[in-house]
Every structure is written in C-alpha cells, then in structure tokens.
Amino acid sequence: MNIIDIMQASQNSSKAQYCSFTGKISNILNRHEAWYYSCKGCNKKVDKTIYDKCQNCQKNNEDSIPRYLVKIIVEDETDSARVTTF
Ligand SMILES: [Zn+2]
C-alpha cells in the first residue's frame, strides 16, 4: 500500500488494521529520548521521577523495564505520516 491509501482508509474507518508499505524515514521526532519505562506487572507506562509505585497496579517502579518508543516521520512518493513504533 501507499501512505496516502493508508491515511484515507484510517479516516474512513475506526477499526484498527494492519498495513505494510515501503517508505523512507525523513525524521526522528524524539531522538534524544526514544524510550519509556513500563511496569513489570501490568506493562503500563510509569513515571519513575514522580511515583515510587505504578499508578495502575501499585507494583514498585524500581522493577520497571525500559522499552523503545520511537516517533518518526515516514514518506513515500504519495504522502508522509507520523508513525510511533514500540
Ligand atoms: Zn503496573
């Protein structure tokens, strides 16, 4: 699929769907902080700088796991899109 087809399909439907396309990464939006900490108990994002425990399941944040979360701009010959990868 082309990016423009994916963008139009997502505007016409609220259902999530899997698509693939070939494109070029033109920008990395969060290159200086491309990760977050997730709770080892429930996998929710946790903020270790504010809370000692997960606000969802109360598990200790000391055990949280760093995970990649990269926000990029991709483009092909038809359009560009903002994409978040985990
Ligand atoms: Zn949790």
PDB file of the backbone (N, CA, C, O) and the ligand in Angstrom, with CONECT records:
HET     ZN  A 101       1
ATOM      1  N   MET A   1       0.846  -1.188   0.000  1.00  0.00           N
ATOM      2  CA  MET A   1       0.000   0.000   0.000  1.00  0.00           C
ATOM      3  C   MET A   1       0.887   1.246   0.000  1.00  0.00           C
ATOM      4  O   MET A   1       2.048   1.205   0.410  1.00  0.00           O
ATOM      5  N   ASN A   2       0.316   2.339  -0.465  1.00  0.00           N
ATOM      6  CA  ASN A   2       0.982   3.633  -0.364  1.00  0.00           C
ATOM      7  C   ASN A   2       0.468   4.350   0.881  1.00  0.00           C
ATOM      8  O   ASN A   2      -0.616   4.046   1.381  1.00  0.00           O
ATOM      9  N   ILE A   3       1.258   5.307   1.377  1.00  0.00           N
ATOM     10  CA  ILE A   3       0.870   6.014   2.602  1.00  0.00           C
ATOM     11  C   ILE A   3      -0.465   6.722   2.419  1.00  0.00           C
ATOM     12  O   ILE A   3      -1.284   6.726   3.339  1.00  0.00           O
ATOM     13  N   ILE A   4      -0.702   7.315   1.272  1.00  0.00           N
ATOM     14  CA  ILE A   4      -1.970   8.042   1.065  1.00  0.00           C
ATOM     15  C   ILE A   4      -3.164   7.090   1.170  1.00  0.00           C
ATOM     16  O   ILE A   4      -4.215   7.484   1.675  1.00  0.00           O
ATOM     17  N   ASP A   5      -3.022   5.846   0.703  1.00  0.00           N
ATOM     18  CA  ASP A   5      -4.109   4.866   0.812  1.00  0.00           C
ATOM     19  C   ASP A   5      -4.368   4.506   2.278  1.00  0.00           C
ATOM     20  O   ASP A   5      -5.519   4.369   2.693  1.00  0.00           O
ATOM     21  N   ILE A   6      -3.302   4.356   3.051  1.00  0.00           N
ATOM     22  CA  ILE A   6      -3.439   4.024   4.475  1.00  0.00           C
ATOM     23  C   ILE A   6      -4.105   5.184   5.223  1.00  0.00           C
ATOM     24  O   ILE A   6      -4.978   4.970   6.064  1.00  0.00           O
ATOM     25  N   MET A   7      -3.681   6.417   4.907  1.00  0.00           N
ATOM     26  CA  MET A   7      -4.254   7.585   5.578  1.00  0.00           C
ATOM     27  C   MET A   7      -5.739   7.717   5.262  1.00  0.00           C
ATOM     28  O   MET A   7      -6.532   8.018   6.155  1.00  0.00           O
ATOM     29  N   GLN A   8      -6.125   7.500   4.018  1.00  0.00           N
ATOM     30  CA  GLN A   8      -7.537   7.606   3.640  1.00  0.00           C
ATOM     31  C   GLN A   8      -8.354   6.480   4.266  1.00  0.00           C
ATOM     32  O   GLN A   8      -9.481   6.703   4.708  1.00  0.00           O
ATOM     33  N   ALA A   9      -7.792   5.271   4.305  1.00  0.00           N
ATOM     34  CA  ALA A   9      -8.508   4.145   4.913  1.00  0.00           C
ATOM     35  C   ALA A   9      -8.726   4.383   6.399  1.00  0.00           C
ATOM     36  O   ALA A   9      -9.784   4.039   6.926  1.00  0.00           O
ATOM     37  N   SER A  10      -7.745   4.967   7.086  1.00  0.00           N
ATOM     38  CA  SER A  10      -7.892   5.200   8.525  1.00  0.00           C
ATOM     39  C   SER A  10      -8.894   6.312   8.808  1.00  0.00           C
ATOM     40  O   SER A  10      -9.511   6.325   9.873  1.00  0.00           O
ATOM     41  N   GLN A  11      -9.068   7.246   7.873  1.00  0.00           N
ATOM     42  CA  GLN A  11     -10.066   8.302   8.058  1.00  0.00           C
ATOM     43  C   GLN A  11     -11.484   7.772   7.850  1.00  0.00           C
ATOM     44  O   GLN A  11     -12.442   8.288   8.424  1.00  0.00           O
ATOM     45  N   ASN A  12     -11.603   6.731   7.018  1.00  0.00           N
ATOM     46  CA  ASN A  12     -12.919   6.196   6.681  1.00  0.00           C
ATOM     47  C   ASN A  12     -13.364   5.075   7.614  1.00  0.00           C
ATOM     48  O   ASN A  12     -14.502   4.616   7.517  1.00  0.00           O
ATOM     49  N   SER A  13     -12.495   4.624   8.512  1.00  0.00           N
ATOM     50  CA  SER A  13     -12.852   3.518   9.385  1.00  0.00           C
ATOM     51  C   SER A  13     -12.238   3.731  10.757  1.00  0.00           C
ATOM     52  O   SER A  13     -11.109   4.208  10.875  1.00  0.00           O
ATOM     53  N   SER A  14     -12.986   3.375  11.793  1.00  0.00           N
ATOM     54  CA  SER A  14     -12.441   3.476  13.140  1.00  0.00           C
ATOM     55  C   SER A  14     -11.803   2.156  13.570  1.00  0.00           C
ATOM     56  O   SER A  14     -11.245   2.067  14.663  1.00  0.00           O
ATOM     57  N   LYS A  15     -11.881   1.128  12.716  1.00  0.00           N
ATOM     58  CA  LYS A  15     -11.301  -0.165  13.053  1.00  0.00           C
ATOM     59  C   LYS A  15      -9.784  -0.125  12.838  1.00  0.00           C
ATOM     60  O   LYS A  15      -9.299   0.445  11.861  1.00  0.00           O
ATOM     61  N   ALA A  16      -9.048  -0.738  13.767  1.00  0.00           N
ATOM     62  CA  ALA A  16      -7.605  -0.862  13.592  1.00  0.00           C
ATOM     63  C   ALA A  16      -7.328  -1.904  12.513  1.00  0.00           C
ATOM     64  O   ALA A  16      -8.044  -2.900  12.406  1.00  0.00           O
ATOM     65  N   GLN A  17      -6.303  -1.674  11.727  1.00  0.00           N
ATOM     66  CA  GLN A  17      -5.942  -2.648  10.700  1.00  0.00           C
ATOM     67  C   GLN A  17      -4.436  -2.637  10.504  1.00  0.00           C
ATOM     68  O   GLN A  17      -3.764  -1.638  10.760  1.00  0.00           O
ATOM     69  N   TYR A  18      -3.928  -3.761  10.047  1.00  0.00           N
ATOM     70  CA  TYR A  18      -2.511  -3.883   9.768  1.00  0.00           C
ATOM     71  C   TYR A  18      -2.268  -3.589   8.299  1.00  0.00           C
ATOM     72  O   TYR A  18      -3.007  -4.053   7.431  1.00  0.00           O
ATOM     73  N   CYS A  19      -1.225  -2.812   8.027  1.00  0.00           N
ATOM     74  CA  CYS A  19      -0.844  -2.475   6.661  1.00  0.00           C
ATOM     75  C   CYS A  19       0.676  -2.540   6.565  1.00  0.00           C
ATOM     76  O   CYS A  19       1.374  -2.467   7.576  1.00  0.00           O
ATOM     77  N   SER A  20       1.170  -2.673   5.370  1.00  0.00           N
ATOM     78  CA  SER A  20       2.608  -2.552   5.163  1.00  0.00           C
ATOM     79  C   SER A  20       2.853  -1.634   3.978  1.00  0.00           C
ATOM     80  O   SER A  20       2.053  -1.566   3.045  1.00  0.00           O
ATOM     81  N   PHE A  21       3.964  -0.937   4.034  1.00  0.00           N
ATOM     82  CA  PHE A  21       4.332  -0.040   2.948  1.00  0.00           C
ATOM     83  C   PHE A  21       5.841   0.105   2.943  1.00  0.00           C
ATOM     84  O   PHE A  21       6.515  -0.199   3.927  1.00  0.00           O
ATOM     85  N   THR A  22       6.351   0.565   1.836  1.00  0.00           N
ATOM     86  CA  THR A  22       7.773   0.847   1.727  1.00  0.00           C
ATOM     87  C   THR A  22       7.934   2.354   1.693  1.00  0.00           C
ATOM     88  O   THR A  22       7.366   3.028   0.835  1.00  0.00           O
ATOM     89  N   GLY A  23       8.715   2.884   2.637  1.00  0.00           N
ATOM     90  CA  GLY A  23       8.905   4.323   2.712  1.00  0.00           C
ATOM     91  C   GLY A  23      10.277   4.661   3.239  1.00  0.00           C
ATOM     92  O   GLY A  23      11.090   3.783   3.530  1.00  0.00           O
ATOM     93  N   LYS A  24      10.513   5.941   3.356  1.00  0.00           N
ATOM     94  CA  LYS A  24      11.796   6.437   3.838  1.00  0.00           C
ATOM     95  C   LYS A  24      11.547   7.209   5.139  1.00  0.00           C
ATOM     96  O   LYS A  24      10.607   8.000   5.217  1.00  0.00           O
ATOM     97  N   ILE A  25      12.382   6.984   6.158  1.00  0.00           N
ATOM     98  CA  ILE A  25      12.306   7.766   7.393  1.00  0.00           C
ATOM     99  C   ILE A  25      12.938   9.120   7.111  1.00  0.00           C
ATOM    100  O   ILE A  25      14.125   9.207   6.796  1.00  0.00           O
ATOM    101  N   SER A  26      12.140  10.174   7.224  1.00  0.00           N
ATOM    102  CA  SER A  26      12.679  11.504   6.941  1.00  0.00           C
ATOM    103  C   SER A  26      13.023  12.264   8.209  1.00  0.00           C
ATOM    104  O   SER A  26      13.753  13.254   8.153  1.00  0.00           O
ATOM    105  N   ASN A  27      12.503  11.815   9.372  1.00  0.00           N
ATOM    106  CA  ASN A  27      12.829  12.499  10.622  1.00  0.00           C
ATOM    107  C   ASN A  27      12.528  11.577  11.802  1.00  0.00           C
ATOM    108  O   ASN A  27      11.586  10.787  11.756  1.00  0.00           O
ATOM    109  N   ILE A  28      13.330  11.684  12.853  1.00  0.00           N
ATOM    110  CA  ILE A  28      13.068  11.012  14.126  1.00  0.00           C
ATOM    111  C   ILE A  28      12.717  12.112  15.111  1.00  0.00           C
ATOM    112  O   ILE A  28      13.553  12.958  15.426  1.00  0.00           O
ATOM    113  N   LEU A  29      11.477  12.103  15.600  1.00  0.00           N
ATOM    114  CA  LEU A  29      10.978  13.229  16.382  1.00  0.00           C
ATOM    115  C   LEU A  29      11.477  13.233  17.822  1.00  0.00           C
ATOM    116  O   LEU A  29      11.643  14.301  18.411  1.00  0.00           O
ATOM    117  N   ASN A  30      11.720  12.055  18.399  1.00  0.00           N
ATOM    118  CA  ASN A  30      12.158  12.009  19.806  1.00  0.00           C
ATOM    119  C   ASN A  30      13.532  11.354  19.908  1.00  0.00           C
ATOM    120  O   ASN A  30      13.737  10.478  20.748  1.00  0.00           O
ATOM    121  N   ARG A  31      14.457  11.763  19.077  1.00  0.00           N
ATOM    122  CA  ARG A  31      15.768  11.120  19.014  1.00  0.00           C
ATOM    123  C   ARG A  31      16.545  11.207  20.332  1.00  0.00           C
ATOM    124  O   ARG A  31      17.420  10.376  20.573  1.00  0.00           O
ATOM    125  N   HIS A  32      16.249  12.188  21.191  1.00  0.00           N
ATOM    126  CA  HIS A  32      17.006  12.333  22.432  1.00  0.00           C
ATOM    127  C   HIS A  32      16.400  11.552  23.590  1.00  0.00           C
ATOM    128  O   HIS A  32      17.047  11.389  24.625  1.00  0.00           O
ATOM    129  N   GLU A  33      15.167  11.064  23.437  1.00  0.00           N
ATOM    130  CA  GLU A  33      14.558  10.253  24.489  1.00  0.00           C
ATOM    131  C   GLU A  33      13.609   9.259  23.839  1.00  0.00           C
ATOM    132  O   GLU A  33      12.389   9.411  23.904  1.00  0.00           O
ATOM    133  N   ALA A  34      14.177   8.251  23.218  1.00  0.00           N
ATOM    134  CA  ALA A  34      13.394   7.294  22.426  1.00  0.00           C
ATOM    135  C   ALA A  34      13.027   6.053  23.226  1.00  0.00           C
ATOM    136  O   ALA A  34      13.086   4.940  22.704  1.00  0.00           O
ATOM    137  N   TRP A  35      12.650   6.233  24.480  1.00  0.00           N
ATOM    138  CA  TRP A  35      12.247   5.104  25.298  1.00  0.00           C
ATOM    139  C   TRP A  35      11.330   5.581  26.428  1.00  0.00           C
ATOM    140  O   TRP A  35      11.182   6.778  26.675  1.00  0.00           O
ATOM    141  N   TYR A  36      10.731   4.619  27.092  1.00  0.00           N
ATOM    142  CA  TYR A  36       9.930   4.903  28.280  1.00  0.00           C
ATOM    143  C   TYR A  36      10.087   3.724  29.231  1.00  0.00           C
ATOM    144  O   TYR A  36      10.564   2.664  28.826  1.00  0.00           O
ATOM    145  N   TYR A  37       9.693   3.894  30.481  1.00  0.00           N
ATOM    146  CA  TYR A  37       9.731   2.794  31.441  1.00  0.00           C
ATOM    147  C   TYR A  37       8.341   2.206  31.569  1.00  0.00           C
ATOM    148  O   TYR A  37       7.354   2.927  31.717  1.00  0.00           O
ATOM    149  N   SER A  38       8.278   0.866  31.509  1.00  0.00           N
ATOM    150  CA  SER A  38       6.978   0.214  31.658  1.00  0.00           C
ATOM    151  C   SER A  38       6.977  -0.658  32.906  1.00  0.00           C
ATOM    152  O   SER A  38       7.997  -1.229  33.291  1.00  0.00           O
ATOM    153  N   CYS A  39       5.821  -0.743  33.517  1.00  0.00           N
ATOM    154  CA  CYS A  39       5.629  -1.534  34.732  1.00  0.00           C
ATOM    155  C   CYS A  39       5.845  -3.012  34.422  1.00  0.00           C
ATOM    156  O   CYS A  39       5.347  -3.519  33.417  1.00  0.00           O
ATOM    157  N   LYS A  40       6.585  -3.700  35.282  1.00  0.00           N
ATOM    158  CA  LYS A  40       6.828  -5.127  35.071  1.00  0.00           C
ATOM    159  C   LYS A  40       5.570  -5.948  35.350  1.00  0.00           C
ATOM    160  O   LYS A  40       5.454  -7.082  34.884  1.00  0.00           O
ATOM    161  N   GLY A  41       4.626  -5.381  36.108  1.00  0.00           N
ATOM    162  CA  GLY A  41       3.414  -6.112  36.444  1.00  0.00           C
ATOM    163  C   GLY A  41       2.319  -5.988  35.401  1.00  0.00           C
ATOM    164  O   GLY A  41       1.695  -6.985  35.038  1.00  0.00           O
ATOM    165  N   CYS A  42       2.071  -4.751  34.904  1.00  0.00           N
ATOM    166  CA  CYS A  42       0.927  -4.546  34.007  1.00  0.00           C
ATOM    167  C   CYS A  42       1.322  -3.930  32.656  1.00  0.00           C
ATOM    168  O   CYS A  42       0.455  -3.721  31.807  1.00  0.00           O
ATOM    169  N   ASN A  43       2.593  -3.641  32.444  1.00  0.00           N
ATOM    170  CA  ASN A  43       3.129  -3.073  31.192  1.00  0.00           C
ATOM    171  C   ASN A  43       2.701  -1.639  30.913  1.00  0.00           C
ATOM    172  O   ASN A  43       2.998  -1.118  29.838  1.00  0.00           O
ATOM    173  N   LYS A  44       2.014  -0.983  31.845  1.00  0.00           N
ATOM    174  CA  LYS A  44       1.655   0.435  31.652  1.00  0.00           C
ATOM    175  C   LYS A  44       2.897   1.307  31.807  1.00  0.00           C
ATOM    176  O   LYS A  44       3.848   0.940  32.497  1.00  0.00           O
ATOM    177  N   LYS A  45       2.871   2.468  31.154  1.00  0.00           N
ATOM    178  CA  LYS A  45       3.963   3.427  31.281  1.00  0.00           C
ATOM    179  C   LYS A  45       3.999   3.959  32.712  1.00  0.00           C
ATOM    180  O   LYS A  45       2.960   4.284  33.285  1.00  0.00           O
ATOM    181  N   VAL A  46       5.190   4.045  33.280  1.00  0.00           N
ATOM    182  CA  VAL A  46       5.333   4.587  34.634  1.00  0.00           C
ATOM    183  C   VAL A  46       6.297   5.774  34.603  1.00  0.00           C
ATOM    184  O   VAL A  46       7.183   5.851  33.751  1.00  0.00           O
ATOM    185  N   ASP A  47       6.106   6.692  35.548  1.00  0.00           N
ATOM    186  CA  ASP A  47       6.993   7.844  35.665  1.00  0.00           C
ATOM    187  C   ASP A  47       7.801   7.704  36.953  1.00  0.00           C
ATOM    188  O   ASP A  47       7.330   8.039  38.040  1.00  0.00           O
ATOM    189  N   LYS A  48       9.032   7.200  36.806  1.00  0.00           N
ATOM    190  CA  LYS A  48       9.876   6.925  37.964  1.00  0.00           C
ATOM    191  C   LYS A  48      10.294   8.192  38.693  1.00  0.00           C
ATOM    192  O   LYS A  48      10.652   8.136  39.870  1.00  0.00           O
ATOM    193  N   THR A  49      10.254   9.339  38.012  1.00  0.00           N
ATOM    194  CA  THR A  49      10.703  10.580  38.642  1.00  0.00           C
ATOM    195  C   THR A  49       9.645  11.150  39.587  1.00  0.00           C
ATOM    196  O   THR A  49       9.967  11.966  40.451  1.00  0.00           O
ATOM    197  N   ILE A  50       8.391  10.732  39.432  1.00  0.00           N
ATOM    198  CA  ILE A  50       7.303  11.265  40.255  1.00  0.00           C
ATOM    199  C   ILE A  50       6.804  10.246  41.275  1.00  0.00           C
ATOM    200  O   ILE A  50       6.595  10.578  42.442  1.00  0.00           O
ATOM    201  N   TYR A  51       6.611   8.981  40.820  1.00  0.00           N
ATOM    202  CA  TYR A  51       5.970   7.981  41.686  1.00  0.00           C
ATOM    203  C   TYR A  51       6.908   6.819  42.001  1.00  0.00           C
ATOM    204  O   TYR A  51       7.710   6.418  41.158  1.00  0.00           O
ATOM    205  N   ASP A  52       6.806   6.282  43.214  1.00  0.00           N
ATOM    206  CA  ASP A  52       7.566   5.095  43.604  1.00  0.00           C
ATOM    207  C   ASP A  52       6.886   3.814  43.137  1.00  0.00           C
ATOM    208  O   ASP A  52       7.537   2.786  42.952  1.00  0.00           O
ATOM    209  N   LYS A  53       5.554   3.886  42.945  1.00  0.00           N
ATOM    210  CA  LYS A  53       4.798   2.700  42.549  1.00  0.00           C
ATOM    211  C   LYS A  53       3.974   2.982  41.303  1.00  0.00           C
ATOM    212  O   LYS A  53       3.614   4.128  41.032  1.00  0.00           O
ATOM    213  N   CYS A  54       3.678   1.931  40.547  1.00  0.00           N
ATOM    214  CA  CYS A  54       2.823   2.042  39.367  1.00  0.00           C
ATOM    215  C   CYS A  54       1.453   2.567  39.797  1.00  0.00           C
ATOM    216  O   CYS A  54       0.868   2.067  40.757  1.00  0.00           O
ATOM    217  N   GLN A  55       0.947   3.571  39.090  1.00  0.00           N
ATOM    218  CA  GLN A  55      -0.347   4.151  39.442  1.00  0.00           C
ATOM    219  C   GLN A  55      -1.508   3.247  39.018  1.00  0.00           C
ATOM    220  O   GLN A  55      -2.653   3.490  39.399  1.00  0.00           O
ATOM    221  N   ASN A  56      -1.215   2.200  38.226  1.00  0.00           N
ATOM    222  CA  ASN A  56      -2.253   1.274  37.782  1.00  0.00           C
ATOM    223  C   ASN A  56      -2.359   0.049  38.696  1.00  0.00           C
ATOM    224  O   ASN A  56      -3.456  -0.311  39.123  1.00  0.00           O
ATOM    225  N   CYS A  57      -1.208  -0.602  39.002  1.00  0.00           N
ATOM    226  CA  CYS A  57      -1.271  -1.859  39.766  1.00  0.00           C
ATOM    227  C   CYS A  57      -0.481  -1.808  41.079  1.00  0.00           C
ATOM    228  O   CYS A  57      -0.447  -2.798  41.809  1.00  0.00           O
ATOM    229  N   GLN A  58       0.151  -0.675  41.391  1.00  0.00           N
ATOM    230  CA  GLN A  58       0.871  -0.459  42.656  1.00  0.00           C
ATOM    231  C   GLN A  58       2.159  -1.266  42.784  1.00  0.00           C
ATOM    232  O   GLN A  58       2.716  -1.346  43.879  1.00  0.00           O
ATOM    233  N   LYS A  59       2.654  -1.872  41.688  1.00  0.00           N
ATOM    234  CA  LYS A  59       3.936  -2.579  41.752  1.00  0.00           C
ATOM    235  C   LYS A  59       5.054  -1.533  41.876  1.00  0.00           C
ATOM    236  O   LYS A  59       4.936  -0.427  41.348  1.00  0.00           O
ATOM    237  N   ASN A  60       6.130  -1.889  42.570  1.00  0.00           N
ATOM    238  CA  ASN A  60       7.252  -0.976  42.783  1.00  0.00           C
ATOM    239  C   ASN A  60       7.902  -0.596  41.445  1.00  0.00           C
ATOM    240  O   ASN A  60       8.208  -1.471  40.636  1.00  0.00           O
ATOM    241  N   ASN A  61       8.110   0.696  41.213  1.00  0.00           N
ATOM    242  CA  ASN A  61       8.687   1.157  39.951  1.00  0.00           C
ATOM    243  C   ASN A  61      10.174   0.839  39.802  1.00  0.00           C
ATOM    244  O   ASN A  61      10.734   0.996  38.717  1.00  0.00           O
ATOM    245  N   GLU A  62      10.821   0.389  40.890  1.00  0.00           N
ATOM    246  CA  GLU A  62      12.234   0.012  40.789  1.00  0.00           C
ATOM    247  C   GLU A  62      12.414  -1.128  39.795  1.00  0.00           C
ATOM    248  O   GLU A  62      13.476  -1.251  39.183  1.00  0.00           O
ATOM    249  N   ASP A  63      11.390  -1.963  39.626  1.00  0.00           N
ATOM    250  CA  ASP A  63      11.477  -3.110  38.734  1.00  0.00           C
ATOM    251  C   ASP A  63      11.048  -2.787  37.302  1.00  0.00           C
ATOM    252  O   ASP A  63      11.000  -3.689  36.466  1.00  0.00           O
ATOM    253  N   SER A  64      10.734  -1.522  36.997  1.00  0.00           N
ATOM    254  CA  SER A  64      10.218  -1.195  35.664  1.00  0.00           C
ATOM    255  C   SER A  64      11.263  -1.461  34.581  1.00  0.00           C
ATOM    256  O   SER A  64      12.465  -1.490  34.844  1.00  0.00           O
ATOM    257  N   ILE A  65      10.770  -1.654  33.359  1.00  0.00           N
ATOM    258  CA  ILE A  65      11.604  -2.086  32.234  1.00  0.00           C
ATOM    259  C   ILE A  65      11.664  -0.963  31.192  1.00  0.00           C
ATOM    260  O   ILE A  65      10.619  -0.461  30.779  1.00  0.00           O
ATOM    261  N   PRO A  66      12.880  -0.555  30.755  1.00  0.00           N
ATOM    262  CA  PRO A  66      12.956   0.430  29.675  1.00  0.00           C
ATOM    263  C   PRO A  66      12.570  -0.210  28.346  1.00  0.00           C
ATOM    264  O   PRO A  66      13.052  -1.289  28.002  1.00  0.00           O
ATOM    265  N   ARG A  67      11.703   0.461  27.609  1.00  0.00           N
ATOM    266  CA  ARG A  67      11.266  -0.039  26.294  1.00  0.00           C
ATOM    267  C   ARG A  67      11.402   1.078  25.271  1.00  0.00           C
ATOM    268  O   ARG A  67      11.203   2.253  25.581  1.00  0.00           O
ATOM    269  N   TYR A  68      11.742   0.692  24.051  1.00  0.00           N
ATOM    270  CA  TYR A  68      11.869   1.688  22.985  1.00  0.00           C
ATOM    271  C   TYR A  68      10.501   2.196  22.556  1.00  0.00           C
ATOM    272  O   TYR A  68       9.547   1.423  22.465  1.00  0.00           O
ATOM    273  N   LEU A  69      10.405   3.498  22.291  1.00  0.00           N
ATOM    274  CA  LEU A  69       9.212   4.125  21.729  1.00  0.00           C
ATOM    275  C   LEU A  69       9.744   5.229  20.818  1.00  0.00           C
ATOM    276  O   LEU A  69      10.146   6.292  21.291  1.00  0.00           O
ATOM    277  N   VAL A  70       9.745   4.974  19.518  1.00  0.00           N
ATOM    278  CA  VAL A  70      10.361   5.895  18.569  1.00  0.00           C
ATOM    279  C   VAL A  70       9.269   6.517  17.707  1.00  0.00           C
ATOM    280  O   VAL A  70       8.477   5.812  17.081  1.00  0.00           O
ATOM    281  N   LYS A  71       9.238   7.849  17.683  1.00  0.00           N
ATOM    282  CA  LYS A  71       8.269   8.588  16.870  1.00  0.00           C
ATOM    283  C   LYS A  71       8.988   9.107  15.639  1.00  0.00           C
ATOM    284  O   LYS A  71       9.960   9.856  15.742  1.00  0.00           O
ATOM    285  N   ILE A  72       8.501   8.703  14.472  1.00  0.00           N
ATOM    286  CA  ILE A  72       9.193   9.036  13.227  1.00  0.00           C
ATOM    287  C   ILE A  72       8.225   9.632  12.202  1.00  0.00           C
ATOM    288  O   ILE A  72       7.011   9.452  12.292  1.00  0.00           O
ATOM    289  N   ILE A  73       8.787  10.335  11.242  1.00  0.00           N
ATOM    290  CA  ILE A  73       8.045  10.760  10.058  1.00  0.00           C
ATOM    291  C   ILE A  73       8.540   9.881   8.907  1.00  0.00           C
ATOM    292  O   ILE A  73       9.739   9.809   8.637  1.00  0.00           O
ATOM    293  N   VAL A  74       7.605   9.219   8.239  1.00  0.00           N
ATOM    294  CA  VAL A  74       7.951   8.405   7.078  1.00  0.00           C
ATOM    295  C   VAL A  74       7.270   8.996   5.852  1.00  0.00           C
ATOM    296  O   VAL A  74       6.206   9.607   5.953  1.00  0.00           O
ATOM    297  N   GLU A  75       7.888   8.807   4.703  1.00  0.00           N
ATOM    298  CA  GLU A  75       7.286   9.321   3.483  1.00  0.00           C
ATOM    299  C   GLU A  75       7.544   8.372   2.326  1.00  0.00           C
ATOM    300  O   GLU A  75       8.548   7.659   2.289  1.00  0.00           O
ATOM    301  N   ASP A  76       6.609   8.382   1.382  1.00  0.00           N
ATOM    302  CA  ASP A  76       6.824   7.695   0.117  1.00  0.00           C
ATOM    303  C   ASP A  76       6.452   8.685  -0.977  1.00  0.00           C
ATOM    304  O   ASP A  76       6.309   9.878  -0.709  1.00  0.00           O
ATOM    305  N   GLU A  77       6.296   8.215  -2.180  1.00  0.00           N
ATOM    306  CA  GLU A  77       6.038   9.148  -3.283  1.00  0.00           C
ATOM    307  C   GLU A  77       4.635   9.752  -3.241  1.00  0.00           C
ATOM    308  O   GLU A  77       4.325  10.656  -4.017  1.00  0.00           O
ATOM    309  N   THR A  78       3.757   9.241  -2.307  1.00  0.00           N
ATOM    310  CA  THR A  78       2.380   9.730  -2.283  1.00  0.00           C
ATOM    311  C   THR A  78       2.072  10.660  -1.122  1.00  0.00           C
ATOM    312  O   THR A  78       1.221  11.538  -1.264  1.00  0.00           O
ATOM    313  N   ASP A  79       2.734  10.501   0.031  1.00  0.00           N
ATOM    314  CA  ASP A  79       2.375  11.288   1.216  1.00  0.00           C
ATOM    315  C   ASP A  79       3.412  11.057   2.312  1.00  0.00           C
ATOM    316  O   ASP A  79       4.382  10.324   2.120  1.00  0.00           O
ATOM    317  N   SER A  80       3.197  11.690   3.458  1.00  0.00           N
ATOM    318  CA  SER A  80       4.031  11.426   4.634  1.00  0.00           C
ATOM    319  C   SER A  80       3.117  11.164   5.817  1.00  0.00           C
ATOM    320  O   SER A  80       1.951  11.558   5.805  1.00  0.00           O
ATOM    321  N   ALA A  81       3.646  10.496   6.844  1.00  0.00           N
ATOM    322  CA  ALA A  81       2.841  10.167   8.014  1.00  0.00           C
ATOM    323  C   ALA A  81       3.716  10.131   9.244  1.00  0.00           C
ATOM    324  O   ALA A  81       4.908   9.830   9.168  1.00  0.00           O
ATOM    325  N   ARG A  82       3.113  10.443  10.382  1.00  0.00           N
ATOM    326  CA  ARG A  82       3.785  10.317  11.668  1.00  0.00           C
ATOM    327  C   ARG A  82       3.482   8.920  12.193  1.00  0.00           C
ATOM    328  O   ARG A  82       2.320   8.519  12.260  1.00  0.00           O
ATOM    329  N   VAL A  83       4.519   8.180  12.566  1.00  0.00           N
ATOM    330  CA  VAL A  83       4.383   6.787  12.997  1.00  0.00           C
ATOM    331  C   VAL A  83       5.076   6.615  14.337  1.00  0.00           C
ATOM    332  O   VAL A  83       6.178   7.126  14.540  1.00  0.00           O
ATOM    333  N   THR A  84       4.434   5.898  15.254  1.00  0.00           N
ATOM    334  CA  THR A  84       5.047   5.563  16.529  1.00  0.00           C
ATOM    335  C   THR A  84       5.336   4.081  16.534  1.00  0.00           C
ATOM    336  O   THR A  84       4.446   3.267  16.289  1.00  0.00           O
ATOM    337  N   THR A  85       6.585   3.726  16.816  1.00  0.00           N
ATOM    338  CA  THR A  85       6.971   2.312  16.862  1.00  0.00           C
ATOM    339  C   THR A  85       7.342   1.949  18.294  1.00  0.00           C
ATOM    340  O   THR A  85       7.962   2.737  19.008  1.00  0.00           O
ATOM    341  N   PHE A  86       6.960   0.760  18.697  1.00  0.00           N
ATOM    342  CA  PHE A  86       7.287   0.261  20.042  1.00  0.00           C
ATOM    343  C   PHE A  86       8.247  -0.897  19.943  1.00  0.00           C
ATOM    344  O   PHE A  86       8.645  -1.458  20.963  1.00  0.00           O
TER     345      PHE A  86
HETATM  346 ZN    ZN A 101       1.570  -1.690  36.873  1.00  0.00          ZN2+
END
